[in-house]
Amino acid sequence: MTKEIVISPIKDVKFNSHPSESPIWKKAYKIEEIDEKTRGMNPHWFEYVIQFDGLKPLQQLKMREI
């Protein structure tokens, strides 16, 4: 199992009840994929620390607005 940081403009406070179907995956980025143009597309961004089993998200460990 691995921990990954995922950045999304979508806030999902109920992520753990539906990790694979969470709406954050519609606009999910790795931190290194965010550039000035992408950052300016949304006024709010959220950082999720997510535990994965391979490619399957298991649970959100932490979330914060950045």
N, C-alpha and C positions, 0 to 999 in steps of 0.2 A: 504494500500500500504506500502511496505517496501523497504528499501535501502539495497543492499548487495554488498559486494566487491567480484569481480570475477577476478582471475588471469589466464592469457593465454599467450602463446608465440606468438599468432597471433595478428597482429595489424590490426584493422578495423576502419578506419577513417570515414566510412559511416554507422556506426552501427545503427544510428537512422532511417535510411531509410529502414532497414530490421532487426529489433531487434530479432525476433524469428528465422530467417534464417541466422544470422550472422555466419561466419566461426569460430568465437572464441569458439563456443560451441563444436567444434570437440575436443579441448584440453582445457577445462575449469576446473579450480580448485578453491576451497575455500582456503583461506590463510593458514588454519591449515592443509591442505592436502599436502602442499609443504614441502618436506624434501630435504636433500642434494643430494640424487640420482636424484630426479625429477628436482631440480634446475639446475643440471649439464647437463641435456638433451638438453637444449636450451641456446644459448648465450644471448638472449634478452627476457624479460618478460614484460608484460603490466598489469597494475592494472586498472580495470574498476569499477566504482561505478555505479550500475545499479538499477533503480527503477522497482520493480516488483508489479504486481497485482496478488497475489497468486503465481502461478508458471509461469505466463506469463510475460516476460520482456517487459517493456513499452518504456523506454528510458535510454540512457547513460547520466549520470549527469557529469561524469568526467573520464578522462583517463590520465594515466601517465606511462612512462617507468620506470621500477624498476630494 
